[in-house]
Amino acid sequence: MENSFADIQYCEELFNRFYDIGGLTSGGVTRLGYTQTEDQMHEMFALLGGELGYGNTQDEVGNTFVGSTAREGCYLIGSHLDSVIDGGRYDGVAGIIAGLMVLRWAKEEGLSIPVRVGAFRCEESSNFGCCTIGSGLVTKASGWRVWCPVRARRWSPSSSAGATAWTRPRFPAWPAT
Ligand SMILES: [Zn+2]
């Protein structure tokens, strides 16, 4: 495949740009949804899109989109940039990088195609007992009422076993709709 070496180099650069955000000494990452760490991932995504010559937008729940600004008839390549606690580096990030590769190819070929890459918020949100929050909210698959009973789980030391265990502190109820 033509340009494959350059493509691999670009992929490696993209992984490196995201690498340190939320990085752990264990080698994994913790990039929980709707935290400053996830904000940093979205800021980096917007920056990388800008370096390719694309603008970005955010919707009302904080999902970030890079690419075509067409209001209708747009293809969407969607993934996420958050992780579970001590999660892997390549899960959602690989999807975003795949999307950026498509945008890069389009730019190189001078193609104006209606494609947009979307990073949905808080998709790996099993920490809250549910998942795919950002995409669920904007596609109306979920509503505010669904999230009212949500509880956050917190990583904390277990005094009895000397190991780590999950605790479930109460999470403030979200406003009723
Ligand atoms: Zn995932």
Residues whose N, C-alpha, C, O or C-beta is under 5 A from the ligand:
A	BS01	ZN	D91 G92
